[in-house]
Amino acid sequence: MINRKITLLGPEGTNLYILLQFMLFSVISWFTLFSSVESIEFEASNILTRQIIFSLIGIIVFFLTTYLSIENLFNLINSLFLLSISVLFGLLFTTPILGVRRWYDLEPVGLPIFIQPSEFSKIVLVLFVAKMLSQKSYKLLAISGVLVNLFLIFIQPDFGTTMLLLIVTSLMFFISDIKMRSAVLGLLILFLSFFILLEFNLLGDYQISRITDFFIGDDFSQNQSRLSISSGGLFGTYFTDSQITEVFVPVQTTDFIFSLYSRNFGFFGGLLLITLWIVFFFRVNRIIKLTQIEFEKYLLSGLLILLGVQIFINLFTILGFIPLTGIPFPLLSLGGSSIFSTAIIFGLINRVFIENNIVV
């Protein structure tokens, strides 16, 4: 570990590329949302204003995360994991919003926002699994804790996030030195568990409807999403005087944000955004290869897998390749919880960079 003095913009040695990448993705989100509002107004109801505020707070979260050393973070993981489970359990006693219990409404305390704990539990789960793998401690208690965490997210109900974390956890075990047969057995159990959920009616009616609509090709949102993407052509409509009729897409500023982005900036704009993320993944992968601490390797690998799988699922959802999941596109979708959790991920990556004095 390398001790760094604290400056106004965080610890000395902050990777400007990581910070600028976070800011660039945020600005892209602002431009995307700008096309869906009639005017910029400094009101909480204006989605662009909210997103800008969320992004600016996200930068603060980025630096606050960077202040925490990896050693201190490692010692706090068990406490954070218990806190995560407690907060998820607390959702069971909240008032349902749109028929589900996924958010804490902070309006009674004067904040007109909703906090989605599962966005932060994703990171805590990655931290917990990384610690477990680095210590080679596959104890029944630890495995049970992971399953409890997933179950509490599933019963909100949030099947999409549950499947996301199952995939991330499975891939983290897969890249470790755990025996191949154990990894294959785990994947088989995950595959069979889906059919068990169907058999015992443990999935909500709307979740089953999403799956059946997908297989019969009759999902309205996905059909509209593909129309929106195709209307953007090669270069999009953002900087042109195109008179193309706007295509209505449900929840286009959140789950289907990439369809709005593609309509604005076209095929090449979408390709540019994906390329920026791929370059980011490759640069962080260099940190993984150069760090000598096993926990940091698993942590960074898990965080990249988490981001990559989210992007993969979101794109495949809006293109109609998989059923609707409700997984947001990192730093592009509207939402404070998603932005703050992604800021924490970027901050953790930056901290590993600082402590290893790695040039990337």
One Martini backbone bead per residue (centre of mass of N, CA, C, O) as a GRO file, in nm:
protein
  360
    1MET     BB    1   0.098   0.036   0.020
    2ILE     BB    2   0.027   0.382  -0.065
    3ASN     BB    3   0.080   0.683   0.061
    4ARG     BB    4  -0.139   0.968   0.033
    5LYS     BB    5  -0.197   1.278  -0.014
    6ILE     BB    6  -0.433   1.531   0.032
    7THR     BB    7  -0.630   1.701  -0.192
    8LEU     BB    8  -0.878   1.872  -0.334
    9LEU     BB    9  -0.884   1.622  -0.568
   10GLY     BB   10  -0.766   1.427  -0.384
   11PRO     BB   11  -0.547   1.206  -0.416
   12GLU     BB   12  -0.243   1.178  -0.504
   13GLY     BB   13  -0.261   1.031  -0.835
   14THR     BB   14  -0.501   1.066  -0.987
   15ASN     BB   15  -0.682   0.931  -1.245
   16LEU     BB   16  -0.781   1.123  -1.505
   17TYR     BB   17  -0.909   0.918  -1.693
   18ILE     BB   18  -1.128   0.812  -1.502
   19LEU     BB   19  -1.260   1.086  -1.446
   20LEU     BB   20  -1.313   1.174  -1.746
   21GLN     BB   21  -1.487   0.931  -1.816
   22PHE     BB   22  -1.713   0.992  -1.622
   23MET     BB   23  -1.776   1.277  -1.738
   24LEU     BB   24  -1.834   1.194  -2.030
   25PHE     BB   25  -2.074   1.006  -1.977
   26SER     BB   26  -2.244   1.228  -1.845
   27VAL     BB   27  -2.263   1.424  -2.085
   28ILE     BB   28  -2.400   1.227  -2.276
   29SER     BB   29  -2.655   1.211  -2.104
   30TRP     BB   30  -2.739   1.505  -2.125
   31PHE     BB   31  -2.775   1.517  -2.436
   32THR     BB   32  -2.986   1.293  -2.447
   33LEU     BB   33  -3.203   1.429  -2.251
   34PHE     BB   34  -3.244   1.705  -2.397
   35SER     BB   35  -3.437   1.582  -2.627
   36SER     BB   36  -3.680   1.521  -2.389
   37VAL     BB   37  -3.690   1.833  -2.344
   38GLU     BB   38  -3.817   2.157  -2.376
   39SER     BB   39  -3.659   2.263  -2.112
   40ILE     BB   40  -3.449   2.438  -1.889
   41GLU     BB   41  -3.510   2.364  -1.546
   42PHE     BB   42  -3.474   2.445  -1.195
   43GLU     BB   43  -3.619   2.149  -1.137
   44ALA     BB   44  -3.707   1.841  -1.009
   45SER     BB   45  -3.889   1.764  -1.270
   46ASN     BB   46  -3.633   1.793  -1.432
   47ILE     BB   47  -3.438   1.553  -1.572
   48LEU     BB   48  -3.180   1.711  -1.644
   49THR     BB   49  -3.129   1.848  -1.376
   50ARG     BB   50  -3.111   1.589  -1.211
   51GLN     BB   51  -2.875   1.459  -1.367
   52ILE     BB   52  -2.667   1.679  -1.310
   53ILE     BB   53  -2.676   1.657  -1.005
   54PHE     BB   54  -2.602   1.358  -0.988
   55SER     BB   55  -2.325   1.388  -1.127
   56LEU     BB   56  -2.196   1.587  -0.927
   57ILE     BB   57  -2.229   1.399  -0.685
   58GLY     BB   58  -2.067   1.166  -0.813
   59ILE     BB   59  -1.792   1.308  -0.794
   60ILE     BB   60  -1.789   1.315  -0.488
   61VAL     BB   61  -1.812   1.009  -0.450
   62PHE     BB   62  -1.552   0.939  -0.594
   63PHE     BB   63  -1.361   1.082  -0.383
   64LEU     BB   64  -1.462   0.950  -0.124
   65THR     BB   65  -1.376   0.665  -0.215
   66THR     BB   66  -1.070   0.733  -0.257
   67TYR     BB   67  -1.001   0.786   0.051
   68LEU     BB   68  -1.034   0.480   0.078
   69SER     BB   69  -0.865   0.229   0.166
   70ILE     BB   70  -0.827  -0.100   0.096
   71GLU     BB   71  -0.772  -0.196   0.383
   72ASN     BB   72  -1.021  -0.068   0.515
   73LEU     BB   73  -1.227  -0.194   0.327
   74PHE     BB   74  -1.166  -0.490   0.395
   75ASN     BB   75  -1.252  -0.455   0.704
   76LEU     BB   76  -1.563  -0.358   0.615
   77ILE     BB   77  -1.719  -0.575   0.453
   78ASN     BB   78  -1.891  -0.730   0.661
   79SER     BB   79  -2.048  -0.480   0.756
   80LEU     BB   80  -2.161  -0.400   0.477
   81PHE     BB   81  -2.313  -0.665   0.428
   82LEU     BB   82  -2.504  -0.645   0.672
   83LEU     BB   83  -2.621  -0.371   0.591
   84SER     BB   84  -2.736  -0.456   0.319
   85ILE     BB   85  -2.933  -0.670   0.431
   86SER     BB   86  -3.089  -0.477   0.618
   87VAL     BB   87  -3.191  -0.281   0.398
   88LEU     BB   88  -3.338  -0.495   0.228
   89PHE     BB   89  -3.525  -0.587   0.459
   90GLY     BB   90  -3.665  -0.306   0.504
   91LEU     BB   91  -3.837  -0.309   0.236
   92LEU     BB   92  -4.071  -0.498   0.344
   93PHE     BB   93  -4.188  -0.221   0.517
   94THR     BB   94  -4.272  -0.077   0.270
   95THR     BB   95  -4.425   0.105   0.034
   96PRO     BB   96  -4.543   0.042  -0.253
   97ILE     BB   97  -4.402   0.098  -0.588
   98LEU     BB   98  -4.554  -0.013  -0.851
   99GLY     BB   99  -4.575  -0.303  -0.683
  100VAL     BB  100  -4.293  -0.245  -0.539
  101ARG     BB  101  -3.985  -0.304  -0.321
  102ARG     BB  102  -3.703  -0.082  -0.404
  103TRP     BB  103  -3.763   0.185  -0.236
  104TYR     BB  104  -3.669   0.487  -0.075
  105ASP     BB  105  -3.855   0.746   0.055
  106LEU     BB  106  -3.727   1.091   0.110
  107GLU     BB  107  -3.956   1.306   0.136
  108PRO     BB  108  -4.014   1.311   0.454
  109VAL     BB  109  -3.698   1.449   0.476
  110GLY     BB  110  -3.683   1.662   0.211
  111LEU     BB  111  -3.629   1.446  -0.030
  112PRO     BB  112  -3.709   1.417  -0.386
  113ILE     BB  113  -3.621   1.096  -0.353
  114PHE     BB  114  -3.495   0.774  -0.458
  115ILE     BB  115  -3.370   0.474  -0.308
  116GLN     BB  116  -3.172   0.196  -0.442
  117PRO     BB  117  -3.014  -0.056  -0.277
  118SER     BB  118  -2.931  -0.263  -0.507
  119GLU     BB  119  -2.710  -0.083  -0.634
  120PHE     BB  120  -2.515  -0.121  -0.376
  121SER     BB  121  -2.525  -0.433  -0.335
  122LYS     BB  122  -2.355  -0.505  -0.575
  123ILE     BB  123  -2.084  -0.405  -0.461
  124VAL     BB  124  -2.085  -0.558  -0.193
  125LEU     BB  125  -2.090  -0.838  -0.322
  126VAL     BB  126  -1.822  -0.814  -0.471
  127LEU     BB  127  -1.652  -0.768  -0.219
  128PHE     BB  128  -1.725  -1.032  -0.074
  129VAL     BB  129  -1.632  -1.231  -0.296
  130ALA     BB  130  -1.341  -1.128  -0.317
  131LYS     BB  131  -1.267  -1.202  -0.026
  132MET     BB  132  -1.337  -1.503  -0.042
  133LEU     BB  133  -1.137  -1.573  -0.275
  134SER     BB  134  -0.869  -1.458  -0.147
  135GLN     BB  135  -0.915  -1.661   0.115
  136LYS     BB  136  -1.037  -1.934   0.039
  137SER     BB  137  -1.353  -1.900   0.168
  138TYR     BB  138  -1.612  -2.152   0.135
  139LYS     BB  139  -1.831  -2.101   0.339
  140LEU     BB  140  -2.149  -2.156   0.429
  141LEU     BB  141  -2.204  -1.872   0.547
  142ALA     BB  142  -2.116  -1.710   0.298
  143ILE     BB  143  -2.304  -1.840   0.090
  144SER     BB  144  -2.564  -1.773   0.244
  145GLY     BB  145  -2.532  -1.465   0.228
  146VAL     BB  146  -2.559  -1.445  -0.078
  147LEU     BB  147  -2.842  -1.577  -0.100
  148VAL     BB  148  -2.990  -1.372   0.078
  149ASN     BB  149  -2.933  -1.126  -0.093
  150LEU     BB  150  -3.078  -1.234  -0.349
  151PHE     BB  151  -3.356  -1.290  -0.221
  152LEU     BB  152  -3.423  -0.993  -0.134
  153ILE     BB  153  -3.431  -0.898  -0.432
  154PHE     BB  154  -3.639  -1.095  -0.555
  155ILE     BB  155  -3.890  -1.014  -0.345
  156GLN     BB  156  -3.966  -0.715  -0.429
  157PRO     BB  157  -3.946  -0.751  -0.724
  158ASP     BB  158  -3.604  -0.845  -0.889
  159PHE     BB  159  -3.507  -1.036  -1.140
  160GLY     BB  160  -3.287  -0.884  -1.297
  161THR     BB  161  -3.081  -0.833  -1.063
  162THR     BB  162  -3.057  -1.126  -0.978
  163MET     BB  163  -2.937  -1.230  -1.246
  164LEU     BB  164  -2.697  -1.043  -1.254
  165LEU     BB  165  -2.565  -1.148  -0.982
  166LEU     BB  166  -2.543  -1.441  -1.066
  167ILE     BB  167  -2.351  -1.393  -1.302
  168VAL     BB  168  -2.126  -1.242  -1.153
  169THR     BB  169  -2.067  -1.458  -0.940
  170SER     BB  170  -2.005  -1.689  -1.137
  171LEU     BB  171  -1.766  -1.546  -1.285
  172MET     BB  172  -1.588  -1.509  -1.036
  173PHE     BB  173  -1.557  -1.814  -0.983
  174PHE     BB  174  -1.449  -1.890  -1.266
  175ILE     BB  175  -1.173  -1.706  -1.242
  176SER     BB  176  -1.096  -1.876  -1.036
  177ASP     BB  177  -0.954  -2.171  -0.859
  178ILE     BB  178  -1.195  -2.316  -0.886
  179LYS     BB  179  -1.340  -2.584  -0.965
  180MET     BB  180  -1.491  -2.668  -1.254
  181ARG     BB  181  -1.721  -2.852  -1.146
  182SER     BB  182  -1.833  -2.639  -0.952
  183ALA     BB  183  -1.906  -2.428  -1.166
  184VAL     BB  184  -2.095  -2.605  -1.335
  185LEU     BB  185  -2.289  -2.675  -1.104
  186GLY     BB  186  -2.376  -2.385  -1.047
  187LEU     BB  187  -2.497  -2.326  -1.330
  188LEU     BB  188  -2.704  -2.556  -1.322
  189ILE     BB  189  -2.860  -2.453  -1.076
  190LEU     BB  190  -2.943  -2.183  -1.202
  191PHE     BB  191  -3.102  -2.303  -1.439
  192LEU     BB  192  -3.306  -2.475  -1.264
  193SER     BB  193  -3.422  -2.245  -1.082
  194PHE     BB  194  -3.600  -2.111  -1.294
  195PHE     BB  195  -3.804  -2.352  -1.322
  196ILE     BB  196  -3.887  -2.352  -1.026
  197LEU     BB  197  -4.015  -2.071  -1.023
  198LEU     BB  198  -4.233  -2.144  -1.229
  199GLU     BB  199  -4.363  -2.394  -1.092
  200PHE     BB  200  -4.419  -2.215  -0.803
  201ASN     BB  201  -4.500  -1.917  -0.863
  202LEU     BB  202  -4.241  -1.696  -0.799
  203LEU     BB  203  -4.343  -1.525  -1.026
  204GLY     BB  204  -4.464  -1.265  -1.156
  205ASP     BB  205  -4.694  -1.178  -1.386
  206TYR     BB  206  -4.517  -0.962  -1.532
  207GLN     BB  207  -4.271  -1.148  -1.573
  208ILE     BB  208  -4.413  -1.364  -1.741
  209SER     BB  209  -4.512  -1.168  -1.958
  210ARG     BB  210  -4.234  -1.086  -2.062
  211ILE     BB  211  -4.151  -1.369  -2.157
  212THR     BB  212  -4.391  -1.436  -2.347
  213ASP     BB  213  -4.369  -1.182  -2.526
  214PHE     BB  214  -4.087  -1.246  -2.631
  215PHE     BB  215  -4.147  -1.534  -2.768
  216ILE     BB  216  -4.389  -1.392  -2.954
  217GLY     BB  217  -4.305  -1.094  -3.041
  218ASP     BB  218  -4.506  -0.883  -2.833
  219ASP     BB  219  -4.323  -0.643  -2.740
  220PHE     BB  220  -4.370  -0.313  -2.735
  221SER     BB  221  -4.105  -0.185  -2.632
  222GLN     BB  222  -3.908  -0.335  -2.825
  223ASN     BB  223  -4.037  -0.246  -3.090
  224GLN     BB  224  -4.003   0.061  -3.038
  225SER     BB  225  -3.697   0.058  -2.998
  226ARG     BB  226  -3.619  -0.035  -3.284
  227LEU     BB  227  -3.747   0.206  -3.426
  228SER     BB  228  -3.575   0.425  -3.290
  229ILE     BB  229  -3.300   0.325  -3.386
  230SER     BB  230  -3.359   0.326  -3.699
  231SER     BB  231  -3.425   0.643  -3.714
  232GLY     BB  232  -3.111   0.733  -3.683
  233GLY     BB  233  -2.923   0.578  -3.841
  234LEU     BB  234  -2.593   0.676  -3.880
  235PHE     BB  235  -2.609   0.999  -3.743
  236GLY     BB  236  -2.873   1.103  -3.671
  237THR     BB  237  -3.089   1.391  -3.530
  238TYR     BB  238  -2.945   1.611  -3.353
  239PHE     BB  239  -2.775   1.780  -3.608
  240THR     BB  240  -3.053   1.802  -3.754
  241ASP     BB  241  -3.360   1.864  -3.969
  242SER     BB  242  -3.524   1.633  -3.902
  243GLN     BB  243  -3.878   1.501  -3.956
  244ILE     BB  244  -3.894   1.267  -3.780
  245THR     BB  245  -4.096   1.079  -3.613
  246GLU     BB  246  -4.150   1.021  -3.300
  247VAL     BB  247  -4.087   0.747  -3.095
  248PHE     BB  248  -4.257   0.561  -2.872
  249VAL     BB  249  -4.098   0.489  -2.548
  250PRO     BB  250  -4.091   0.332  -2.277
  251VAL     BB  251  -3.876   0.428  -2.048
  252GLN     BB  252  -3.643   0.597  -2.218
  253THR     BB  253  -3.465   0.730  -1.970
  254THR     BB  254  -3.382   0.437  -1.871
  255ASP     BB  255  -3.400   0.138  -1.992
  256PHE     BB  256  -3.423   0.292  -2.306
  257ILE     BB  257  -3.184   0.502  -2.359
  258PHE     BB  258  -3.033   0.386  -2.614
  259SER     BB  259  -3.259   0.455  -2.817
  260LEU     BB  260  -3.231   0.761  -2.784
  261TYR     BB  261  -2.933   0.782  -2.853
  262SER     BB  262  -2.955   0.652  -3.141
  263ARG     BB  263  -3.147   0.864  -3.257
  264ASN     BB  264  -2.947   1.105  -3.214
  265PHE     BB  265  -2.646   0.942  -3.314
  266GLY     BB  266  -2.661   0.670  -3.419
  267PHE     BB  267  -2.456   0.420  -3.510
  268PHE     BB  268  -2.183   0.576  -3.457
  269GLY     BB  269  -2.254   0.668  -3.173
  270GLY     BB  270  -2.287   0.385  -3.052
  271LEU     BB  271  -2.003   0.287  -3.126
  272LEU     BB  272  -1.851   0.499  -2.960
  273LEU     BB  273  -1.958   0.424  -2.679
  274ILE     BB  274  -1.862   0.129  -2.678
  275THR     BB  275  -1.563   0.195  -2.725
  276LEU     BB  276  -1.515   0.353  -2.463
  277TRP     BB  277  -1.573   0.109  -2.281
  278ILE     BB  278  -1.360  -0.085  -2.392
  279VAL     BB  279  -1.117   0.093  -2.327
  280PHE     BB  280  -1.168   0.098  -2.025
  281PHE     BB  281  -1.141  -0.207  -1.976
  282PHE     BB  282  -0.846  -0.234  -2.078
  283ARG     BB  283  -0.716  -0.039  -1.874
  284VAL     BB  284  -0.808  -0.188  -1.617
  285ASN     BB  285  -0.676  -0.461  -1.693
  286ARG     BB  286  -0.388  -0.357  -1.643
  287ILE     BB  287  -0.420  -0.334  -1.339
  288ILE     BB  288  -0.477  -0.632  -1.286
  289LYS     BB  289  -0.195  -0.734  -1.398
  290LEU     BB  290  -0.009  -0.545  -1.197
  291THR     BB  291  -0.126  -0.635  -0.953
  292GLN     BB  292  -0.033  -0.829  -0.641
  293ILE     BB  293  -0.325  -0.833  -0.526
  294GLU     BB  294  -0.579  -1.051  -0.506
  295PHE     BB  295  -0.818  -0.881  -0.417
  296GLU     BB  296  -0.789  -0.668  -0.643
  297LYS     BB  297  -0.835  -0.857  -0.879
  298TYR     BB  298  -1.123  -0.947  -0.798
  299LEU     BB  299  -1.248  -0.670  -0.772
  300LEU     BB  300  -1.199  -0.558  -1.059
  301SER     BB  301  -1.327  -0.792  -1.207
  302GLY     BB  302  -1.609  -0.763  -1.080
  303LEU     BB  303  -1.663  -0.469  -1.174
  304LEU     BB  304  -1.638  -0.524  -1.478
  305ILE     BB  305  -1.855  -0.738  -1.492
  306LEU     BB  306  -2.084  -0.563  -1.389
  307LEU     BB  307  -2.074  -0.352  -1.616
  308GLY     BB  308  -2.078  -0.543  -1.864
  309VAL     BB  309  -2.347  -0.692  -1.802
  310GLN     BB  310  -2.527  -0.444  -1.799
  311ILE     BB  311  -2.477  -0.361  -2.090
  312PHE     BB  312  -2.552  -0.626  -2.225
  313ILE     BB  313  -2.846  -0.644  -2.119
  314ASN     BB  314  -2.950  -0.372  -2.217
  315LEU     BB  315  -2.899  -0.415  -2.522
  316PHE     BB  316  -3.052  -0.692  -2.549
  317THR     BB  317  -3.324  -0.575  -2.465
  318ILE     BB  318  -3.373  -0.340  -2.679
  319LEU     BB  319  -3.326  -0.557  -2.924
  320GLY     BB  320  -3.480  -0.842  -2.837
  321PHE     BB  321  -3.297  -1.095  -2.720
  322ILE     BB  322  -3.429  -1.034  -2.439
  323PRO     BB  323  -3.598  -0.993  -2.179
  324LEU     BB  324  -3.711  -0.790  -1.962
  325THR     BB  325  -3.521  -0.626  -1.671
  326GLY     BB  326  -3.438  -0.316  -1.574
  327ILE     BB  327  -3.151  -0.250  -1.670
  328PRO     BB  328  -2.926  -0.014  -1.662
  329PHE     BB  329  -2.723   0.227  -1.810
  330PRO     BB  330  -2.428   0.329  -1.736
  331LEU     BB  331  -2.442   0.682  -1.712
  332LEU     BB  332  -2.719   0.712  -1.899
  333SER     BB  333  -2.930   0.667  -1.715
  334LEU     BB  334  -3.177   0.765  -1.525
  335GLY     BB  335  -3.035   0.803  -1.197
  336GLY     BB  336  -2.892   0.819  -0.888
  337SER     BB  337  -2.817   0.532  -0.789
  338SER     BB  338  -2.660   0.449  -1.043
  339ILE     BB  339  -2.450   0.677  -1.036
  340PHE     BB  340  -2.336   0.633  -0.749
  341SER     BB  341  -2.244   0.338  -0.790
  342THR     BB  342  -2.053   0.402  -1.029
  343ALA     BB  343  -1.875   0.600  -0.872
  344ILE     BB  344  -1.768   0.387  -0.677
  345ILE     BB  345  -1.632   0.213  -0.887
  346PHE     BB  346  -1.436   0.430  -0.991
  347GLY     BB  347  -1.309   0.486  -0.713
  348LEU     BB  348  -1.190   0.203  -0.666
  349ILE     BB  349  -1.012   0.199  -0.914
  350ASN     BB  350  -0.850   0.452  -0.836
  351ARG     BB  351  -0.733   0.340  -0.569
  352VAL     BB  352  -0.570   0.110  -0.691
  353PHE     BB  353  -0.396   0.290  -0.865
  354ILE     BB  354  -0.265   0.456  -0.639
  355GLU     BB  355  -0.144   0.217  -0.457
  356ASN     BB  356   0.030   0.107  -0.726
  357ASN     BB  357   0.145   0.316  -0.920
  358ILE     BB  358  -0.008   0.311  -1.204
  359VAL     BB  359   0.042   0.319  -1.554
  360VAL     BB  360  -0.241   0.386  -1.808
   0.00000   0.00000   0.00000
